[in-house]
Amino acid sequence: MQIKIQGCDINYEVLGDGNPVILLHGWLATLETMRPIANNLCKNFKVYLVDVIGFGKSQLPEHPLKTDDFGDFLKEFTEKLNIKNPILIGHSNGGRIIINAVGRGLVSAKKIVLIDSAGIKPKRSLTYYLKVAFYKTGKFFLNLLPNTKAIKKFKEKIRNHVGSEDYKTSANVLKETMKIIVNEDLQYLLPKISVPTLLFWGSLDTATPISDARIMEKLIPDCGLIEYAGSSHFSYLENINNVNSVLNEFLKNDK
């Protein structure tokens, strides 16, 4: 399905029925990377999988975006689809979008789940951060999943998006966007998040280190952290069965 947001055609899917859950993928990823969570939650919830503006099958913006633009994007998405008080789950840049939208009071959420979330200004150089985001992301998570028949199809979908010529030629506007948002520190918004919040994090995450998680846990009033020892920036894929079990428990009263 498609919807026009910020003047761009935005691709999304809806699975299941019940109270709404919105899943937001990370930088340079697509909605397919959140499908292992969606396939679990759609048994009890109405799940919205979204290709964030500029990624997957969604249209590229004409100009580089700020974090506020991504927050506005989520606000407009919920308003146009009449989504009220959703549960918000975001990985990496998807988490950054949620922090911005909820912290600024643009979107009212029932609960929040942040997975290896961006939002804390990194101590590493911009060059390093860009290298991780642009050259490692697409290939990395593909190797985390077992080669079952279903997973092979899932991997192929991701490869088709990440490796497409259109995607490769879009890098300039995304690089310029990354240069802007990576230098925006959202710590000031964290105390304004008043809903129950759960963090999933890999102890060996090099893109958004575990120290970021501890800052978020401290500054968000009602927040808990689950740390996966030995896991990376894609801790949810490396521990998908446990993540889904924990999510089922965390959201059991919200069906």
Steps between C-alpha positions, in 0.01 A plus 500: 500500500604860448423831663624851429706641790703821479435501127655155451344163423547284810478121492344313793329174590236412759491159669252361750228672699468663841669792672759671277874436495735694271839349411777730376817356348855629526723700270536362145265215587141431390179380661613144421759519779219542754286217365627239752347717776188580297426133432486440874303808604240483223342205680365742761544850355445704187859547385615774265826431317638818342774578251620828651526791256806451280532125556367176354211561262430845640593806299818695565463851641612781271716656771695370803291453813546595863391282790199727546397420142498128585294572812256699289490207258380265775242754618356538150497123449293444816263784419432398141433139598308603813727298729427584863735438794719239328773283644819620330795269431813628328845372416798738470379804301145377553558548871633850436176583316291374792700696759455816295129457428401399853742731678372800304140401575415435134384141553330355806622143554373227730842336540839530333765244410843627389744251348867602475358847453669806358445838663811556709769700318779251428849544637651336194577701189235566238716314248487186712125529556433546129719202416302278738166628375563490128738210443427246771130521580348332196739206493533449874154400612454264205760268650334492841202289403482124443458371145150359528277520193301791643811689611662455157200673343523772764871553426436518127243776548751701701778449246270622224438825687850565631675411178275677249645762265240756611610445856869541420444824311299643791798508734578872476178631656520227763863578577414867543208403723727282711749785541221710648325253728811332642599833654159557662499381861152405623588456868292806590187321373545180698358629834187609311414140409243407764378161377644157589811444291703186437853493358659206317875538446806306389797527734738507201306758298756728332253730320294596808704372797355354819598823678224669298250251638604578855452871440152434363413269788603772745323791332170336396287491818333158454762296318659156511802362315561149367862455399604212276857400580712450190240643264538782250302793360249243374442341840132438425580281199771314686257427786166509319330219695583659834409848376160379384438322830589811699283717276206264552538540875558877487190553287272230642261751656481720192323265259 
